[in-house]
Each structure stands twice: as C-alpha cells, then as structure tokens.
C-alpha cells in the first residue's frame, strides 16, 4: 500500500487548516454561501436533508486495517455509530456537525486519509478495480497510476473549478469491475507492441440524467505520457465545457455536441503541444509509487487447500459462502473474499463502527492488513489464504457479516435516497431492504444466479440504475413515489444502458413486479443461462411484459 | 476597483479608455480585444503602454502575434466558480507570454494561490468583495498552502522536485 511521505502529510495537514480557516470565515460572513459552497464541497462536505454529510475518499478503493479502524472510531465519535460505503469508493458520514468537521479531517489525516475532492466541480476521488493487484485476470496493477492521479489532481491550480464534476476510473484487468465506460475518463491498462504498458483511454461516459457510454479516445497511451494526455483532455474540457446549464456541463455533453472526431482531434492537438514539455515527465515519480505496490511475499501454497475442502464438506453454509463470495486470486492457494454489506433487511453499504472494527481485525488476521471497497458497496479482503477461509468466515459470521450474496439478487446497490439526500425524489433504501427480504432464501438466490439490481432515488443516478440488469428509478408522481424499471443495463466491458420498461410502479408494487419477472426468467431460461443471457435471447419486450403480467 | 499584487492591495495605474475619447498622455491603457487591431499600434507609437482585455472564450493563440507589444492581458472571471480563466492563463504562459497577467472580476482569496500558480500576477476585484475580503485575507491565503504536486505551475514548492532532491 502507498504510504505518505513528509510532503503528502504536510499537504493534507495544510489543506485541513486551510479548510478550518474557510469555515471560520464563512461563520464571520467574509465568505458568502455561494463562495463557501465550492470550498466545502472540495473538502467533501455536503448539506443534506437533515444535516451535513462528510464524504471521505478511499483512493482507488484501497485501505489498511488501521484506516478502517479509524473510520469506525470516527463513526462512533462524531456520527451515530455507522458510515455508508458508496459506489465510488468513498465512505459517507451522515451526521457530523459543521464545527467538528475540521477535527474529523485531522483524525483522517492521522491515518493518511482525507476528504479532498470527494465532491465539487473538480477531479474527484480516483476509483479502480476492487481486485486490483490480486485478480487472476489482471495485466498489471492500475493503482500506482491511481496514486499518481490522486496526487496530480489534488488542489490542481488549473482544474479545480471545472464546468462540472469529473470522475476518473482505472482498471488493469480484462474484466471491467471499475465501470470505466461510464466515467468522465476511463482508463484500461493494456500491453502495447513489445509488451510496453500503457492505457486505453475512454472519455465522456456517465450516468445521471443523460446516460452515455464513453468513446474510446485513444487505443494506447504509454504510461509515461498518461498525465500529459489526461491534462490535454482536462484543458479542452475546462475551456469548452458548457457553463450555461449545469445539466449539460459534463464532458459527455461536450463530446456529444462536438462529435467524437473533433474532440479527439482537439485533445491530440493539445497533447502534441505539451508532449515535450520538460515540466511534465513523471516516470521517476511513478517508479517511486510503484515500489509501494510491489506484490507481497506470497507463500508457496498448493492450488487446492485440503483444509478448505474438508470444512466445506462439513459445513454447507460455509461452502455456499465460499462459492458465492470468493474470487480467483493470481497467487496459488490464495483467494479474494467479498464481505457483503447487504444483509437481509439491511441498508446497502452501511457498516457500524463495530462492524468496521471486525473487518479491520479480519484483514489483520487473514488479509495482510488490507481491504478494498467495491463499486457494489461491499468490502473486499484481497489476500486470503484458502486454508484460512473457514476461520475468516466464522469470524465474519459471528458479526453478522457473512451474507452469501455477492453479485446475487440481494446484493442490491442503492443510493441513500430520500431518507438522507436533498436531491432525492423517492426513497431507495426501503425498496432495497424489501428486495433483500423477498429474495433472502439462499438456495433461490443461487438458482437465480448473478444479477445486478441497482436503485436510484432520483434521476441523478447515484445508485447506477442505468447499468443494472434491473434498474429502479424512484420518482415523484403527483405526490406519490413511483418506481420506473429499466432492463438490460451493464456496467462492465460489454457496457449497455438499461432500456425503460413502461409505466412506473408504486412503492408497494415494485418488488412484486420484479418477483414476477424473476419467476418468468426462471421458467424460460435455458440451461446455465444467466438473467442477462436470457434477457438478450428473449429480447426486451418479452422480458418487460413479464413485469406487468398481472395487469 | 481594488488590485491585489503579492498579497497587497495596490494602486491600479491602468485605465480602460472610453471608445472615441482621446487618451491622456502617457496613460497605460486596457483595450477590449476587438479594438486591438485598429487602435493598439497608434497608441503604442504615441508612447502608451497597451494591455488587452479578452473574454474567457478567446483562444489564447489569437494573442500570440501581440505578445511582444502587450504589457498586460486581462482575463475575466465572471463568477468565482467559472474556472476557464485558469486554463487561459496556463496556455498564455506556455505560449510564451511574459508580460503582466491579470485576473479580473470575481475571484476569491481562496483561489489566489491557484491563480498565481497558473501565471496570474495580479487580481482585480470589486469594492464590495474587497470590503468582505480585505487585504489580510489575501495575505493569509498566499501562505495557506506551501506545497503543490503539479509540475509546470508556480510558485509553490513542488513536491515531486522536493522528493527528487531528497533522494
């Protein structure tokens, strides 16, 4: 893992004290609310429905056990004993007091964390594949580039007052678990000619009220040129992105209105201008960062663990958890374990201070003290010996953290919705809870197979509903909540935007409709088909009719 | 309108001449970009220092032929949240403009270091804003951050350079 040096530490400390001064000047009126808003947003502080919300960055989704423990302590000390992990590898605290926020930021700085640029019209927390560095299908670890981008984008003099927010995601694997095609910039590590590493660059993807799949800007940018290339994209966007209408201000609209070809040409022109800029080379810095992400010393282990096989035979619940919640690791005898934050009836992504401490202890005991946060709002233990899985599972199970549902139907992604958010038009959490209860039966869940249900409580789409196999969008229609369903969305390399199904459902009817659709799918699926495959084989209109079958 | 230089409020010796009125002898004059072509050469010949005020959708490259003759370029900030001017300044500096660069309009003290880093020398704000954000705020803002990660921008100590020096 990356560790701060004296300069990183000083930078974050100065930023905290700068923010402390900004809060004071807001309170004296030296800063008016319009002036203060972007400053507090750039430090992760939102004004929500009932209170302030502080969003803390977990850069490229990686955190240490020590950091997780501190998040738990902050939840207990300054909040109501819990925090909410988001789809963009942040954690949100929902009840901090404004006066406490600088102190919270200091506590975060104590463990090399911050809330810098987790909101506002600037370059946001850089996200990455939650299995980065350990996935069996990985070409190279994208996190050194993530750290380089984190540093480069921090308090950037030129790109801190952009037309709108700007999100960058990275992956180094063949499968896209970082949703790169729906980011302002998506980067995929690829091997160029002669095995040289570089990035395939995507731009202009996004969800929100105008969902768009990004365009490929370039097939290959050598790693050494990446910052310059990103800088060129940012400069074109900062100069030309629309500022007359906040709903048309994202880079996706600029690319859409300009046309991909013109946009590409302009980026290339700017890139050519700065290509030989002596100020830019960063290879040396990248090499320094890379050393922090060198693979740990894995033990030479047999690919199959006998102890694991025995424990699975003896305990079917454990066997199910292993089947559902573990993923292929690049090192023999090791595995990636997903801790689901979607217990039956729970709030997706929420964890209490106690749960955070258990997860930290689990990481210390069984995962080389490291954890990850996923876009599915779950926690990942990246380095678990297969032979330790049973002990890990027992520890998690005792804490109620062993739900066997990773990527199954009850692994619902949901934004906070109207229970917290000032923008929401409907509640999302109760719908998510109802789904986890309705489909709680583990055998049924495994039978249904992998499926993504994603819920947003307004058209801003924080719950990523556009990319759910089943997407649910909560709206307000003549004073009542109405839930519109989209089908066929896909956040991965085979990216697709879900198609709308038809009239919305009332809160009390939406889960019934989903149940009808699931039963229809189970009845019509062919051998081994996933929901997605059945959807594509039967087509949208057949599947959508199943939602309304009883109407 | 107050002008800020090196964290201090200073007198502004530039003026914006009204079109059609004769300029006071020796005055330093800021012209709108549209007037540059027609008026600048004569004014420079008559001994005036000439600056230009652009809009924030002007392509900085359009000013390149004028760089040697311009003593000042003024870049507007219609709202503090509109950061186009930061890219314009960066481009002007990278194109080789060495004269004074001024940010004018709504820029708050908290953006002062960013503006300096992008190449601005001076900031011009409204009287109302100066009343809320007096000189000490700007002096303080200058020292709020002492380090920056980005290379190719000034004047803060560069972290990458410092690291390499320490190695």
Boltz contact constraints between the chains, C-beta under 6 A:
constraints:
  - contact:
      token1: [A, 7]
      token2: [B, 147]
      max_distance: 6.0
  - contact:
      token1: [A, 7]
      token2: [B, 159]
      max_distance: 6.0
  - contact:
      token1: [A, 7]
      token2: [B, 162]
      max_distance: 6.0
  - contact:
      token1: [A, 11]
      token2: [B, 147]
      max_distance: 6.0
  - contact:
      token1: [A, 14]
      token2: [B, 145]
      max_distance: 6.0
  - contact:
      token1: [A, 18]
      token2: [B, 144]
      max_distance: 6.0
  - contact:
      token1: [A, 30]
      token2: [B, 132]
      max_distance: 6.0
  - contact:
      token1: [A, 30]
      token2: [B, 133]
      max_distance: 6.0
  - contact:
      token1: [A, 35]
      token2: [B, 80]
      max_distance: 6.0
  - contact:
      token1: [A, 35]
      token2: [B, 108]
      max_distance: 6.0
  - contact:
      token1: [A, 38]
      token2: [B, 81]
      max_distance: 6.0
  - contact:
      token1: [A, 39]
      token2: [B, 110]
      max_distance: 6.0
  - contact:
      token1: [A, 151]
      token2: [B, 149]
      max_distance: 6.0
  - contact:
      token1: [A, 152]
      token2: [B, 149]
      max_distance: 6.0
  - contact:
      token1: [A, 154]
      token2: [B, 149]
      max_distance: 6.0
  - contact:
      token1: [A, 156]
      token2: [B, 150]
      max_distance: 6.0
  - contact:
      token1: [A, 157]
      token2: [B, 114]
      max_distance: 6.0
  - contact:
      token1: [A, 157]
      token2: [B, 117]
      max_distance: 6.0
  - contact:
      token1: [A, 157]
      token2: [B, 118]
      max_distance: 6.0
  - contact:
      token1: [A, 157]
      token2: [B, 153]
      max_distance: 6.0
  - contact:
      token1: [A, 158]
      token2: [B, 86]
      max_distance: 6.0
  - contact:
      token1: [A, 158]
      token2: [B, 87]
      max_distance: 6.0
  - contact:
      token1: [A, 158]
      token2: [B, 90]
      max_distance: 6.0
  - contact:
      token1: [A, 158]
      token2: [B, 118]
      max_distance: 6.0
  - contact:
      token1: [A, 161]
      token2: [B, 81]
      max_distance: 6.0
  - contact:
      token1: [A, 161]
      token2: [B, 83]
      max_distance: 6.0
  - contact:
      token1: [A, 235]
      token2: [B, 87]
      max_distance: 6.0
  - contact:
      token1: [A, 238]
      token2: [B, 87]
      max_distance: 6.0
  - contact:
      token1: [A, 239]
      token2: [B, 84]
      max_distance: 6.0
  - contact:
      token1: [A, 239]
      token2: [B, 87]
      max_distance: 6.0
  - contact:
      token1: [A, 243]
      token2: [B, 82]
      max_distance: 6.0
  - contact:
      token1: [A, 279]
      token2: [B, 151]
      max_distance: 6.0
  - contact:
      token1: [A, 279]
      token2: [B, 152]
      max_distance: 6.0
  - contact:
      token1: [A, 285]
      token2: [B, 160]
      max_distance: 6.0
